[in-house]
Amino acid sequence: MSKTTTTTVPKLPFGDLLDKWGWLVGFGVVSTLLGVAGLGMTFGLTLAGVLFFGVLLLIGGVLQLFDAFKYSGWKGSLLHAAIALVYILAGFLMIVDPAGAAVALTLFLGSALIAAGVLRVVICAQHRDQPGWKWTAAGGLASVALGTVILIGWPVSGLWVIGLFIAIELLINGWTAIFLGLAARRAKRARDAGSAEVVA
């Protein structure tokens, strides 16, 4: 007569991903490959990214303009419509001249990185008594350095910076998906091994 032992299998946070981890790993591999390819075509990726964003702005502006006059008697309808027209104009300009829009966006991006980095360093300086403040300050300095490099190379940097950021995001997204998929696979093996020990 076999002896039945009860083994508690820990509840894992992956849900159905345990049995479908391969899809996530596959997605991660595709995203990583796209990111690697994007590193070699940052100019084209920049234009594609700006065009895509311009189309989204244009569609969003048209929908908001329609929505502004949908409700009669609303005092904010004119301001709502004005914002919609700004979206439509910005989207139209980005579609008509994606290279010029990319240059302008890069100028804003470089300036924003410098401003955010400086503020982060100032905040860290005010909290020097807290553990780990040096790492945060280093991150702020890195933002300042990155923004400075972008502005030094501007306007030429405007033709590749956005594409580079998109490629890096694809790489990070791909690596994250692969990591989660492999973690789910290990958890599935642990679950299956625990289930096999229930009946001895």
Backbone bond lengths (Angstrom), bond angles and torsions (degrees), N, CA, C in turn:
res aa  C-N    CA-C-N  psi(-1)  N-CA   C-N-CA  omega(-1)  CA-C   N-CA-C  phi
1 M - - - 1.469 - - 1.524 108.51 -
2 S 1.313 115.41 125.85 1.467 118.30 -176.97 1.516 110.56 -76.99
3 K 1.276 113.45 146.08 1.459 120.16 -179.15 1.521 108.63 -94.48
4 T 1.321 115.56 128.72 1.455 120.69 -178.56 1.518 109.78 -98.79
5 T 1.295 115.55 124.23 1.468 120.58 178.27 1.519 108.55 -114.95
6 T 1.299 115.51 146.86 1.462 121.23 -179.19 1.519 109.50 -103.69
7 T 1.314 114.92 123.38 1.460 120.59 177.92 1.524 108.85 -118.64
8 T 1.294 116.49 127.56 1.461 120.60 179.74 1.520 110.03 -81.05
9 V 1.330 114.98 118.03 1.457 120.18 178.06 1.519 108.23 -90.94
10 P 1.319 119.14 122.05 1.456 121.06 -177.25 1.526 111.84 -61.71
11 K 1.331 115.26 141.61 1.459 120.67 177.65 1.527 108.94 -74.87
12 L 1.322 115.70 126.58 1.457 120.37 -174.82 1.524 110.10 -105.38
13 P 1.335 117.20 150.01 1.457 120.65 -172.99 1.525 114.56 -84.48
14 F 1.330 118.73 7.18 1.463 120.75 -172.87 1.523 113.92 -87.34
15 G 1.324 118.36 -18.50 1.461 120.37 179.60 1.520 111.73 61.18
16 D 1.338 116.08 -135.34 1.467 121.44 -178.48 1.524 112.43 -69.12
17 L 1.311 116.61 -12.11 1.464 119.54 -179.37 1.521 111.63 -63.46
18 L 1.328 116.78 -23.04 1.461 119.96 178.92 1.521 111.49 -57.12
19 D 1.332 116.35 -38.88 1.463 120.13 -177.74 1.522 113.07 -94.41
20 K 1.331 117.13 -4.80 1.464 120.70 -177.98 1.524 111.80 -128.15
21 W 1.325 115.79 27.65 1.460 119.99 -176.41 1.522 111.93 -63.89
22 G 1.338 117.48 -27.37 1.461 120.96 -178.20 1.520 112.55 -62.22
23 W 1.345 116.22 -34.91 1.463 119.60 178.69 1.526 110.85 -64.16
24 L 1.328 115.81 -41.13 1.470 119.62 -179.41 1.520 110.78 -67.61
25 V 1.325 116.88 -40.38 1.468 119.77 177.03 1.528 110.25 -64.09
26 G 1.345 116.33 -42.13 1.456 119.72 177.94 1.511 112.25 -61.12
27 F 1.339 116.09 -43.09 1.468 119.91 176.48 1.521 110.90 -61.33
28 G 1.340 116.10 -41.24 1.460 119.94 179.81 1.519 111.90 -63.16
29 V 1.320 116.58 -39.51 1.470 120.47 178.77 1.525 110.34 -64.71
30 V 1.348 116.30 -44.22 1.473 120.10 179.30 1.523 110.40 -62.61
31 S 1.336 116.86 -45.22 1.462 120.43 -179.88 1.521 111.28 -62.83
32 T 1.325 116.58 -39.57 1.464 120.15 178.47 1.524 111.22 -65.02
33 L 1.340 116.65 -42.83 1.460 120.07 178.88 1.531 111.09 -64.01
34 L 1.339 116.58 -39.52 1.460 119.83 176.61 1.521 111.06 -63.78
35 G 1.330 116.75 -38.72 1.460 120.46 177.51 1.508 112.07 -64.21
36 V 1.336 116.11 -42.38 1.472 120.05 177.92 1.524 110.09 -63.08
37 A 1.342 116.51 -43.39 1.465 120.00 177.79 1.521 110.72 -63.59
38 G 1.346 115.99 -38.19 1.459 120.25 -179.92 1.508 113.14 -64.20
39 L 1.332 117.00 -30.03 1.466 119.90 177.74 1.518 111.79 -63.70
40 G 1.329 116.08 -25.33 1.460 119.88 -179.83 1.514 113.52 -93.15
41 M 1.329 116.99 -2.82 1.468 119.54 -179.61 1.538 109.80 -142.08
42 T 1.326 115.42 52.74 1.462 120.65 -175.42 1.529 112.25 -63.70
43 F 1.350 117.79 -33.26 1.460 119.67 -179.99 1.525 110.86 -65.05
44 G 1.327 116.73 -49.18 1.456 120.45 178.50 1.517 112.03 -63.17
45 L 1.336 116.31 -38.09 1.458 120.12 179.29 1.520 111.06 -68.49
46 T 1.333 116.24 -34.34 1.462 120.09 175.93 1.521 110.85 -62.65
47 L 1.330 116.46 -48.92 1.466 120.13 179.58 1.521 111.17 -62.13
48 A 1.330 116.79 -42.11 1.465 120.37 -179.91 1.527 110.69 -63.83
49 G 1.335 116.59 -42.44 1.453 120.64 178.95 1.520 112.61 -63.16
50 V 1.342 116.36 -43.01 1.462 120.53 179.35 1.524 110.90 -66.92
51 L 1.322 116.87 -41.47 1.461 120.38 177.75 1.523 111.48 -61.53
52 F 1.314 115.72 -44.46 1.460 120.47 179.18 1.522 110.69 -61.01
53 F 1.331 116.41 -45.53 1.460 120.77 179.29 1.523 110.54 -64.78
54 G 1.334 117.27 -37.97 1.456 120.76 177.91 1.515 112.09 -63.62
55 V 1.322 116.93 -41.72 1.467 121.09 178.28 1.532 109.96 -63.26
56 L 1.335 116.72 -42.69 1.464 119.96 178.33 1.525 111.12 -61.86
57 L 1.343 117.21 -42.92 1.456 120.41 178.19 1.524 111.39 -62.63
58 L 1.325 116.00 -42.52 1.462 120.35 -179.13 1.530 111.00 -63.59
59 I 1.313 116.61 -46.85 1.466 120.41 179.20 1.530 110.52 -63.59
60 G 1.340 115.88 -45.37 1.460 119.52 179.35 1.517 112.14 -62.12
61 G 1.348 117.12 -38.88 1.457 120.73 178.83 1.518 112.32 -65.43
62 V 1.331 116.44 -42.54 1.468 120.26 178.99 1.529 110.62 -63.46
63 L 1.317 116.60 -43.63 1.465 119.83 179.04 1.526 111.15 -64.56
64 Q 1.331 116.78 -39.83 1.460 119.99 179.55 1.525 111.03 -68.69
65 L 1.339 117.58 -36.36 1.460 120.95 177.47 1.526 110.44 -64.09
66 F 1.309 115.50 -41.62 1.472 119.97 176.65 1.526 110.34 -62.81
67 D 1.329 115.74 -40.86 1.455 120.93 -178.16 1.523 111.50 -68.90
68 A 1.349 117.57 -30.29 1.461 121.22 -176.33 1.521 112.28 -63.94
69 F 1.323 117.13 -32.90 1.455 120.61 -177.43 1.531 112.40 -105.46
70 K 1.321 114.24 13.63 1.463 118.79 -179.40 1.519 111.20 -80.07
71 Y 1.337 116.76 -28.76 1.457 121.28 -175.28 1.524 109.54 -109.94
72 S 1.305 116.69 112.23 1.461 121.10 -178.89 1.525 110.71 -74.21
73 G 1.334 115.71 142.89 1.453 120.73 177.24 1.507 115.19 84.39
74 W 1.330 118.41 1.76 1.470 120.73 -179.77 1.518 109.31 -81.53
75 K 1.335 117.25 122.44 1.460 121.51 -176.06 1.524 112.16 -67.93
76 G 1.309 117.67 -25.25 1.463 120.43 -177.28 1.511 113.93 -90.58
77 S 1.325 117.26 8.60 1.461 119.69 -175.04 1.532 112.08 -64.59
78 L 1.343 117.30 -37.71 1.464 119.89 -179.27 1.526 111.07 -67.38
79 L 1.319 117.29 -42.53 1.467 120.08 177.66 1.525 110.40 -66.07
80 H 1.300 116.08 -38.70 1.463 121.02 177.58 1.526 110.06 -62.11
81 A 1.318 115.87 -41.10 1.459 120.77 178.62 1.523 111.10 -68.53
82 A 1.344 116.91 -36.27 1.463 120.51 179.36 1.532 110.51 -64.00
83 I 1.332 116.39 -41.85 1.465 120.41 177.31 1.527 109.77 -63.28
84 A 1.319 116.29 -40.40 1.469 120.45 178.93 1.522 110.92 -62.14
85 L 1.338 116.99 -40.33 1.465 120.55 179.37 1.526 111.13 -66.12
86 V 1.334 116.92 -35.38 1.472 120.39 176.17 1.523 109.44 -63.29
87 Y 1.335 116.75 -44.18 1.467 120.65 177.99 1.531 110.86 -60.65
88 I 1.327 115.48 -45.41 1.466 120.21 -178.43 1.523 110.30 -63.07
89 L 1.334 117.27 -44.10 1.463 121.03 -179.87 1.523 110.95 -63.92
90 A 1.349 116.22 -45.69 1.463 120.11 179.95 1.525 110.75 -62.78
91 G 1.325 116.86 -44.24 1.458 119.84 178.78 1.511 112.22 -63.33
92 F 1.345 116.76 -40.53 1.461 120.91 178.98 1.524 110.96 -62.97
93 L 1.337 117.10 -45.21 1.459 120.70 -179.83 1.525 111.79 -64.39
94 M 1.327 116.41 -36.59 1.462 119.92 179.51 1.523 111.05 -68.66
95 I 1.323 116.71 -33.95 1.462 119.89 178.88 1.525 110.89 -74.60
96 V 1.340 116.50 -40.81 1.465 120.93 -178.43 1.529 111.40 -69.65
97 D 1.341 117.08 -41.25 1.466 121.11 -177.05 1.528 109.78 -133.60
98 P 1.339 117.86 74.46 1.466 119.64 -177.74 1.520 113.28 -63.88
99 A 1.327 117.80 -32.59 1.464 119.64 179.65 1.523 110.59 -66.48
100 G 1.337 117.04 -45.78 1.462 120.27 178.00 1.514 111.87 -63.27
101 A 1.337 116.45 -39.34 1.462 120.23 178.00 1.527 110.58 -64.96
102 A 1.336 116.99 -38.27 1.463 120.61 179.26 1.523 110.76 -64.30
103 V 1.332 116.86 -39.52 1.466 120.83 178.61 1.521 110.11 -63.97
104 A 1.341 116.80 -44.38 1.461 120.57 179.77 1.531 111.29 -64.95
105 L 1.331 116.98 -42.98 1.459 120.74 179.41 1.533 111.30 -64.20
106 T 1.318 116.01 -36.19 1.460 119.61 -179.92 1.520 111.00 -67.50
107 L 1.323 117.28 -37.63 1.465 120.87 175.90 1.521 109.91 -60.20
108 F 1.328 116.18 -44.92 1.461 119.96 178.13 1.522 110.94 -65.17
109 L 1.333 116.59 -41.40 1.460 121.07 -178.57 1.525 111.45 -62.87
110 G 1.336 117.20 -46.50 1.457 120.58 179.15 1.516 111.90 -61.34
111 S 1.335 116.56 -43.30 1.470 120.66 179.40 1.527 110.86 -65.24
112 A 1.339 116.20 -40.52 1.460 119.99 -179.95 1.523 111.53 -65.63
113 L 1.333 117.47 -38.16 1.467 120.50 177.62 1.520 111.43 -63.19
114 I 1.316 116.55 -42.28 1.464 120.15 179.30 1.527 110.38 -65.19
115 A 1.335 116.73 -46.16 1.464 120.46 -179.04 1.528 111.14 -62.44
116 A 1.339 116.75 -45.16 1.461 120.30 179.90 1.526 111.12 -64.90
117 G 1.337 116.95 -39.17 1.460 120.33 179.03 1.513 112.43 -65.07
118 V 1.322 116.75 -42.88 1.468 120.75 179.10 1.532 110.21 -62.85
119 L 1.328 116.42 -45.51 1.466 119.83 179.27 1.526 111.09 -62.24
120 R 1.329 116.98 -38.68 1.462 120.57 179.54 1.529 110.66 -64.56
121 V 1.335 116.86 -39.94 1.465 120.50 178.61 1.522 110.62 -66.81
122 V 1.321 116.94 -40.72 1.474 120.63 178.86 1.519 110.44 -62.75
123 I 1.330 116.68 -43.40 1.462 120.15 178.37 1.519 110.89 -61.83
124 C 1.334 116.21 -41.69 1.467 120.03 179.14 1.518 111.20 -64.42
125 A 1.332 116.72 -37.92 1.462 120.39 179.08 1.520 110.93 -63.36
126 Q 1.329 116.81 -30.72 1.461 120.79 179.43 1.528 112.11 -79.04
127 H 1.317 116.77 -12.75 1.465 121.00 -178.58 1.528 110.62 -126.07
128 R 1.318 115.15 43.58 1.468 119.16 -178.46 1.523 112.85 -67.01
129 D 1.330 116.53 -17.83 1.462 119.43 -179.85 1.525 112.45 -81.89
130 Q 1.329 117.02 -5.01 1.462 120.81 -179.42 1.530 110.61 -92.03
131 P 1.336 116.85 139.92 1.470 118.85 179.27 1.522 112.04 -65.91
132 G 1.329 115.98 142.22 1.450 121.37 177.16 1.514 115.17 84.13
133 W 1.352 117.18 5.40 1.461 118.68 -176.95 1.524 111.49 -66.91
134 K 1.327 117.50 -27.31 1.462 120.04 -179.00 1.529 111.14 -65.46
135 W 1.343 116.73 -37.11 1.462 119.26 179.52 1.530 111.03 -66.50
136 T 1.329 115.68 -40.17 1.464 119.30 177.69 1.518 110.92 -66.02
137 A 1.343 115.53 -39.67 1.456 119.30 177.56 1.526 110.77 -64.34
138 A 1.337 116.23 -37.72 1.466 119.93 177.61 1.521 110.58 -63.42
139 G 1.335 116.53 -38.10 1.457 119.79 176.17 1.518 111.86 -63.53
140 G 1.343 116.22 -39.08 1.453 120.12 177.01 1.514 112.08 -64.44
141 L 1.325 116.43 -42.42 1.465 120.31 178.06 1.524 111.01 -64.82
142 A 1.333 116.34 -36.43 1.469 119.86 177.67 1.527 110.49 -64.42
143 S 1.342 117.12 -39.26 1.461 120.30 176.95 1.518 111.25 -63.53
144 V 1.332 116.08 -41.91 1.469 120.26 177.89 1.525 110.36 -62.47
145 A 1.330 116.13 -43.66 1.461 119.90 -179.60 1.525 111.40 -64.04
146 L 1.327 116.37 -42.97 1.458 120.23 179.76 1.522 111.08 -64.25
147 G 1.333 116.50 -44.74 1.455 119.91 178.17 1.514 112.18 -62.50
148 T 1.341 116.33 -37.65 1.468 120.33 179.01 1.518 111.33 -65.86
149 V 1.331 116.47 -42.56 1.464 120.29 178.37 1.530 110.26 -61.50
150 I 1.326 116.23 -41.88 1.461 120.04 179.62 1.521 111.18 -62.73
151 L 1.330 116.92 -44.23 1.461 120.30 -177.66 1.528 112.04 -71.57
152 I 1.336 116.38 -34.03 1.466 119.06 177.78 1.529 110.41 -63.21
153 G 1.321 115.98 -38.77 1.461 120.09 -179.87 1.514 114.17 -85.84
154 W 1.333 117.72 -1.36 1.460 121.31 -178.79 1.526 110.19 -72.58
155 P 1.336 121.52 141.89 1.469 126.78 9.47 1.530 115.09 -89.79
156 V 1.340 117.23 -5.65 1.470 118.73 -178.27 1.529 110.80 -61.64
157 S 1.337 116.17 -36.59 1.465 119.49 -179.32 1.526 111.72 -61.17
158 G 1.323 116.78 -22.75 1.450 120.08 179.63 1.513 113.93 -64.89
159 L 1.325 116.54 -17.10 1.463 120.27 -178.18 1.527 113.08 -87.92
160 W 1.347 117.18 -8.66 1.456 117.93 -178.51 1.526 114.69 -136.69
161 V 1.326 118.79 -16.94 1.464 120.36 -174.53 1.529 111.96 -62.82
162 I 1.332 117.29 -47.86 1.466 119.82 -177.94 1.528 110.37 -62.40
163 G 1.326 117.02 -42.46 1.453 120.28 177.09 1.519 112.09 -62.26
164 L 1.340 116.11 -38.42 1.466 119.92 177.97 1.518 110.79 -63.67
165 F 1.338 117.05 -43.01 1.456 120.60 179.63 1.527 110.91 -64.31
166 I 1.336 116.97 -39.20 1.465 120.21 178.25 1.526 110.49 -64.55
167 A 1.338 116.80 -42.22 1.460 120.58 179.22 1.529 111.22 -63.46
168 I 1.340 116.08 -42.43 1.471 120.14 178.83 1.524 110.39 -64.34
169 E 1.334 116.64 -39.90 1.469 120.11 177.46 1.524 110.99 -62.52
170 L 1.331 117.35 -41.25 1.459 120.48 177.08 1.526 110.82 -61.79
171 L 1.330 116.74 -41.21 1.464 120.51 178.64 1.520 111.24 -63.58
172 I 1.338 116.61 -47.80 1.463 120.30 -179.44 1.520 110.49 -63.14
173 N 1.329 116.12 -42.26 1.463 120.44 178.67 1.527 110.59 -62.42
174 G 1.323 116.75 -41.49 1.455 120.61 178.99 1.510 112.67 -65.22
175 W 1.338 116.21 -45.60 1.464 119.98 178.84 1.529 110.91 -61.50
176 T 1.338 116.00 -41.19 1.465 119.64 179.87 1.523 111.40 -63.19
177 A 1.343 116.59 -43.66 1.459 120.51 179.68 1.527 111.10 -63.35
178 I 1.328 116.87 -42.00 1.469 120.49 178.60 1.524 110.30 -63.02
179 F 1.335 116.57 -44.07 1.459 121.33 -179.89 1.531 110.90 -60.66
180 L 1.348 116.73 -45.92 1.462 120.30 -179.88 1.532 111.07 -66.41
181 G 1.337 116.48 -40.03 1.453 119.81 179.35 1.514 112.25 -62.95
182 L 1.329 116.43 -43.52 1.466 120.08 179.32 1.523 110.99 -68.59
183 A 1.346 116.97 -35.37 1.462 119.98 176.43 1.523 110.50 -64.63
184 A 1.334 116.51 -38.47 1.466 120.28 177.15 1.523 110.82 -66.02
185 R 1.334 117.07 -37.03 1.461 120.04 177.94 1.528 110.76 -63.63
186 R 1.334 116.87 -42.84 1.467 119.57 178.21 1.526 111.03 -64.39
187 A 1.346 115.48 -39.14 1.466 118.79 178.68 1.523 110.91 -65.98
188 K 1.322 116.97 -36.97 1.466 120.59 178.20 1.525 110.43 -63.88
189 R 1.328 116.35 -42.74 1.464 119.53 178.63 1.520 110.67 -63.36
190 A 1.344 116.79 -39.70 1.460 120.02 178.63 1.526 110.70 -65.35
191 R 1.349 116.20 -39.55 1.464 119.86 177.98 1.522 111.37 -64.47
192 D 1.345 115.94 -44.85 1.454 119.55 -178.74 1.519 110.62 -65.35
193 A 1.340 116.54 -37.85 1.459 119.61 179.13 1.524 110.42 -67.09
194 G 1.330 117.12 -38.27 1.466 120.07 177.65 1.507 112.12 -67.07
195 S 1.350 116.69 -38.24 1.449 120.77 179.06 1.522 111.51 -66.75
196 A 1.335 116.99 -33.92 1.458 120.80 -179.19 1.516 112.16 -69.51
197 E 1.353 116.75 -22.91 1.451 120.16 -179.11 1.538 112.62 -85.54
198 V 1.360 115.35 -8.51 1.461 117.25 -178.63 1.519 111.39 -64.54
199 V 1.365 115.71 -42.19 1.457 119.73 177.66 1.511 108.44 -104.62
200 A 1.289 119.22 115.55 1.456 122.48 -177.06 1.522 109.53 -101.59
